[in-house]
């Protein structure tokens, strides 16, 4: 009976999303009714999704056939487990926050774009992401995966009149379908050896190790493309900034996590992990993504693109945790493996909340200033104080400062990397663990610098444009969405224990809990308990140290008197151009990393045409090339174009030539078949 209610709630959530989308389009000519129906269905659907997921954490796994197809493998099958419940809860929670925020944000498009299309697309996007996680066989999964990709493509193209959106949509749709092609190959290989397209029966325990490795490679490329892992990331810095901000929050907060879900499903649940090089590959590319993402983010002045590069960095951290878990699995050390996997999942959940919060904050700034260029902002803390406070909390969370939620996952990742570094198995893994710790530490420092730069140049100092000067606070619903996300970030940082329980259930469902539970999870629970003690200790130390510092300041300094004076400006009047811009702040990093990022700069001198000795002005252009595209994708593209030009010569438009081609082909085929 409980299982029936669970399915009723989950399928009801999907039905509300689909019904809301249909209603939005059906009543498009009555905008208020269309908006109202769409927002109500979004709120109810996300609440239902969260409720179904919470029940799913403690319920037994279940499966149901919704529709029977012409063949068995084309049945529409849905499947529920604690592992899926974790991602469903994340989808529902982020969807709820973003849906509240979207009530105010979407109104910006009223009168110039179709709100019915945007609302319908958002609802279908939510439905597709939940459907991916609920899929129970290959056909259902690929159908949901393609629905999610196509709907998100149209949402990226929502402002299709802009060149940025057109280019982003093209690159996104190409990359996502390349990824899907690799996924199909991986699933067909699995079916060949397991004899089933059904996820519940797809057990590759007896599969040859070579075939397993091919499945791992194809799955890594397919899911890595959707996750935005370097060097498969090229769609992400384009698509996230081009989409409306609440869609960017969903794409970064939830959609790229479906790739984490799929990768763990195939590699851990179906393949049961494998040789140690799988983990080394995942860990190494995760570390490269983390460093590459944060360096590019530090050199970008577009607020939303900076956040997109930051998502690449965070996906890299998650793959570092997954790679560490795979290494420990291959070494048959289940306790550190489970701890590393838990760190990756905890960080995935925390990233979903603080990155959604930051994208919503960027959207609030964009909606009132109509610019994403941080060099044109400044001084917004006085005009948007509440938004500034929420963005500050989001920045502190992503910089992993305690007691906010970003600290928890990264602290556990550090513990996992240290465990790898001191595992003592062999010198190579020992060095790899130490290098991973170093990358994690460097990335953390750069992320802190990145968000000091972002917050300071956008919200502090003086406004550097008229738009920033005239900015005002965002609408109430937008602030409500951001306030709730801030509260969750704080709550998960101070009280992370509920999340530990949910993740533990998820890992049990993923790795086969019954056989491994006594040895695997009891020590893990102790590890969780120590983390619990650590978080409590850290919070207590912070409070005590703050109190001691305040007392010392009072005793030594006595009663302080605050005196306000103008900022010294070298005897001149303080002007906005004297303040630090985002470009200026990150110049030391740009110079230090020029061997990797290959920045270029050009100075254009505007001389007076009547007298070249008089200069009217200078224009300084600094450019950071997209290194992976320049040195990896572009040569391949040029090769393909050159090959196409050669083959184009045989297409001369004459029917006689085509008949000759057909005749030649027929002769060749007959020659080989007659032998």
FENZI-V685471 format. One record per backbone hydrogen bond with DSSP energy under -1.0 kcal/mol. NH is the residue of the N-H (numbers start at 1). CO is the residue of the C=O. E is the energy in kcal/mol with one decimal. If there is no record, write none. Layout:
# FENZI-V685471
{{NH	CO	E} {NH	CO	E}}
This chain:
# FENZI-V685471
{{5	1	-2.1} {6	2	-2.1} {7	3	-2.6} {8	4	-2.4} {9	5	-2.6} {10	6	-2.6} {11	7	-3.0} {12	8	-1.8} {13	9	-2.0} {14	10	-1.9} {15	11	-2.5} {16	12	-2.5} {17	13	-2.1} {18	14	-2.5} {19	15	-3.3} {20	16	-2.7} {21	17	-2.2} {22	18	-2.4} {23	19	-2.7} {24	20	-2.4} {25	21	-1.8} {26	22	-2.8} {27	23	-2.5} {28	25	-1.3} {30	27	-1.9} {34	30	-2.5} {35	31	-2.9} {36	32	-2.6} {37	33	-2.7} {38	34	-2.2} {39	35	-2.7} {40	36	-2.4} {41	37	-2.4} {42	38	-2.2} {43	39	-2.5} {44	40	-2.7} {45	41	-2.7} {46	42	-2.2} {47	43	-2.0} {48	44	-2.6} {49	45	-2.3} {50	46	-2.2} {51	47	-2.4} {52	48	-2.7} {53	49	-2.1} {54	50	-2.5} {55	51	-2.0} {56	52	-1.9} {57	53	-1.1} {62	80	-2.1} {64	78	-2.6} {66	76	-3.0} {67	76	-1.0} {74	71	-1.2} {75	72	-1.5} {76	67	-2.7} {78	64	-2.8} {79	134	-4.0} {80	62	-3.0} {85	81	-2.4} {86	82	-1.6} {87	83	-1.1} {88	84	-2.5} {89	85	-2.8} {90	86	-1.8} {91	87	-2.3} {92	88	-2.8} {93	89	-2.9} {94	90	-2.4} {95	91	-2.4} {96	92	-2.3} {97	93	-2.1} {98	94	-2.7} {99	95	-2.2} {100	96	-2.1} {101	97	-2.1} {102	98	-2.7} {105	101	-2.1} {106	102	-2.6} {108	105	-1.8} {109	106	-1.8} {110	107	-1.4} {112	109	-2.0} {113	109	-2.1} {118	114	-1.6} {119	115	-3.0} {120	116	-2.6} {121	117	-2.7} {122	118	-2.4} {123	119	-2.2} {124	120	-2.5} {125	121	-2.3} {126	122	-2.2} {127	123	-2.4} {128	124	-2.7} {129	125	-2.2} {130	126	-2.0} {131	127	-2.4} {132	128	-2.3} {133	129	-1.4} {134	130	-1.6} {135	131	-1.0} {136	77	-2.6} {138	197	-2.2} {141	137	-2.4} {142	138	-2.9} {143	139	-2.3} {144	140	-2.6} {145	141	-2.9} {146	142	-2.6} {147	143	-2.1} {148	144	-2.6} {149	145	-2.1} {150	146	-3.0} {151	147	-2.6} {152	148	-2.1} {153	149	-1.9} {154	150	-2.2} {155	151	-1.9} {156	152	-2.5} {157	153	-1.9} {158	155	-1.4} {162	159	-1.9} {166	162	-1.8} {167	163	-2.6} {168	164	-2.2} {169	165	-2.7} {170	166	-2.1} {171	167	-2.3} {172	168	-2.5} {173	169	-2.6} {174	170	-2.1} {175	171	-2.6} {176	172	-2.7} {177	173	-1.4} {178	174	-1.9} {179	175	-2.3} {180	176	-1.9} {181	177	-2.0} {182	178	-1.8} {183	179	-2.0} {184	180	-2.4} {185	181	-1.9} {186	182	-2.2} {187	183	-2.6} {188	184	-2.6} {189	185	-2.3} {190	186	-2.1} {191	187	-2.6} {192	188	-2.2} {193	189	-1.5} {194	190	-2.6} {195	191	-2.6} {199	136	-2.3} {203	201	-2.2} {204	270	-2.0} {207	204	-1.5} {212	208	-2.4} {213	209	-2.3} {214	210	-1.9} {215	211	-2.3} {216	212	-2.7} {217	213	-2.5} {218	214	-2.7} {219	215	-2.8} {220	216	-2.7} {221	217	-2.3} {222	218	-2.8} {223	219	-2.9} {224	220	-1.8} {225	221	-1.9} {226	222	-1.3} {227	223	-2.4} {228	224	-1.4} {229	224	-2.6} {232	229	-2.9} {236	233	-2.0} {239	235	-3.0} {240	236	-2.0} {242	238	-1.3} {243	239	-1.8} {248	244	-2.3} {249	245	-2.1} {250	246	-1.6} {251	247	-3.0} {252	248	-2.8} {253	249	-2.6} {254	250	-2.5} {255	250	-2.2} {256	251	-2.0} {257	254	-1.2} {258	254	-1.1} {258	255	-1.1} {261	257	-2.5} {262	258	-2.7} {263	259	-2.6} {264	260	-2.4} {265	261	-2.5} {266	262	-2.4} {267	263	-2.8} {268	264	-1.8} {269	264	-1.7} {270	265	-1.7} {271	266	-2.1} {273	267	-2.5} {278	275	-1.3} {280	276	-1.8} {281	277	-2.6} {282	278	-2.4} {283	279	-2.9} {284	280	-2.8} {285	281	-2.6} {286	282	-1.9} {287	283	-2.2} {288	284	-2.5} {289	285	-2.4} {290	286	-2.4} {291	287	-2.4} {292	288	-2.9} {293	289	-2.8} {294	290	-1.9} {295	291	-2.2} {296	292	-2.2} {297	293	-2.3} {298	294	-2.1} {300	297	-1.3} {303	372	-3.3} {306	302	-2.7} {307	303	-1.6} {308	304	-2.0} {309	305	-2.6} {310	306	-2.0} {311	307	-1.7} {312	308	-1.6} {313	309	-2.0} {314	310	-2.3} {315	311	-2.8} {316	312	-2.0} {317	313	-1.7} {318	314	-2.2} {319	315	-2.4} {320	316	-1.9} {321	317	-1.9} {322	318	-2.5} {323	319	-3.0} {324	320	-2.2} {325	321	-2.2} {326	322	-2.5} {327	323	-2.2} {328	324	-2.4} {329	325	-2.4} {330	326	-2.4} {331	327	-1.6} {332	329	-1.5} {333	328	-2.8} {337	333	-1.6} {338	334	-2.6} {339	335	-2.1} {340	336	-2.5} {341	337	-2.3} {342	338	-2.4} {343	339	-2.3} {344	340	-2.2} {345	341	-2.3} {346	342	-2.9} {347	343	-2.4} {348	344	-2.1} {349	345	-2.3} {350	346	-2.6} {351	347	-2.9} {352	348	-1.9} {353	349	-1.5} {354	350	-2.6} {355	351	-2.4} {356	352	-1.2} {357	353	-2.2} {358	354	-2.1} {359	355	-2.4} {360	356	-2.5} {361	357	-2.3} {362	358	-2.6} {363	359	-2.4} {364	360	-2.2} {365	361	-2.1} {366	362	-2.7} {367	363	-2.6} {368	364	-1.2} {369	365	-2.4} {370	366	-2.3} {374	301	-2.9} {376	373	-1.8} {377	374	-1.4} {378	458	-1.6} {379	460	-2.5} {380	458	-1.2} {381	459	-2.4} {382	379	-1.1} {384	380	-3.5} {388	384	-2.6} {389	385	-2.0} {390	386	-2.3} {391	387	-2.7} {392	388	-2.3} {393	389	-2.1} {394	390	-2.4} {395	391	-2.7} {396	392	-2.5} {397	393	-2.2} {398	394	-2.5} {399	395	-1.7} {400	397	-1.8} {401	396	-2.1} {404	401	-1.8} {405	489	-1.1} {407	404	-1.3} {409	405	-1.0} {410	406	-1.4} {411	407	-2.6} {412	408	-2.0} {413	409	-2.3} {414	410	-2.4} {415	411	-1.9} {416	412	-2.3} {417	413	-2.6} {418	414	-2.7} {419	415	-2.2} {420	416	-2.0} {421	417	-2.7} {422	418	-2.0} {423	420	-1.2} {430	426	-2.1} {431	427	-2.5} {432	428	-2.3} {433	429	-2.6} {434	430	-1.9} {435	431	-2.7} {436	432	-2.5} {437	433	-2.1} {438	434	-2.2} {439	435	-2.8} {440	436	-2.5} {441	437	-2.4} {442	438	-2.8} {443	439	-2.9} {444	440	-2.2} {445	441	-2.2} {446	442	-2.5} {447	443	-2.6} {448	444	-2.0} {449	445	-2.0} {450	446	-2.7} {451	447	-2.2} {452	448	-1.7} {453	449	-2.4} {454	450	-2.3} {455	451	-2.2} {456	452	-2.6} {457	453	-2.5} {458	454	-1.3} {459	455	-2.8} {460	456	-1.4} {464	377	-1.6} {469	465	-1.9} {470	466	-2.0} {479	475	-2.0} {480	476	-2.6} {481	477	-2.3} {482	478	-2.0} {483	479	-2.8} {484	480	-2.5} {485	481	-1.9} {486	482	-2.4} {487	483	-2.4} {488	484	-2.2} {489	485	-2.3} {490	486	-2.2} {491	487	-2.7} {492	488	-3.1} {494	490	-2.2} {495	491	-3.1} {500	496	-1.7} {501	497	-1.9} {502	498	-1.9} {503	499	-2.7} {504	500	-2.5} {505	501	-2.1} {506	502	-1.9} {507	503	-2.7} {508	504	-2.3} {509	505	-2.2} {510	506	-1.7} {511	507	-2.7} {512	508	-1.1} {513	508	-1.4} {516	512	-1.1} {517	513	-2.7} {520	516	-3.4} {521	517	-1.6} {525	521	-2.8} {526	522	-1.7} {527	523	-2.4} {528	524	-3.0} {529	525	-2.7} {530	526	-2.4} {531	527	-2.1} {532	528	-2.6} {533	529	-2.4} {534	530	-2.9} {535	531	-2.9} {536	532	-2.2} {537	533	-2.8} {538	534	-2.9} {539	535	-2.5} {540	536	-2.5} {541	537	-3.2} {542	538	-2.6} {543	539	-2.1} {544	540	-2.9} {545	541	-3.0} {546	542	-2.2} {547	543	-2.2} {548	544	-2.7} {549	545	-2.8} {550	546	-2.2} {551	547	-2.4} {552	548	-2.9} {553	549	-2.3} {554	550	-2.1} {555	551	-2.9} {556	552	-3.1} {557	553	-2.0} {558	554	-1.5} {572	569	-2.0} {578	575	-1.8} {579	576	-1.7} {585	581	-2.3} {586	582	-1.6} {590	586	-2.3} {591	587	-2.8} {592	588	-2.5} {593	589	-2.1} {594	591	-1.2} {596	593	-1.4} {597	593	-2.8} {598	594	-1.7} {600	623	-2.9} {602	621	-2.6} {604	619	-3.3} {606	617	-3.0} {608	614	-2.8} {614	611	-2.0} {616	606	-3.0} {617	606	-1.2} {619	604	-2.6} {621	602	-3.2} {623	600	-3.0} {627	625	-1.3} {630	626	-2.8} {631	627	-2.6} {632	628	-1.9} {633	628	-1.4} {634	629	-3.2} {637	633	-2.6} {638	634	-2.6} {639	635	-2.1} {640	636	-2.4} {641	637	-2.4} {642	638	-2.4} {643	639	-2.4} {644	640	-2.5} {645	641	-2.0} {646	642	-1.5} {647	643	-2.1} {648	644	-1.7} {649	646	-1.1} {650	647	-1.2} {651	648	-1.5} {652	650	-1.2} {658	654	-1.7} {659	655	-2.3} {660	656	-2.1} {661	657	-2.3} {662	658	-2.4} {663	659	-2.5} {664	660	-2.8} {665	661	-2.6} {666	662	-2.5} {667	663	-2.4} {668	664	-2.3} {669	665	-2.5} {670	666	-2.6} {671	667	-2.4} {672	668	-2.0} {673	669	-2.2} {674	670	-2.2}}
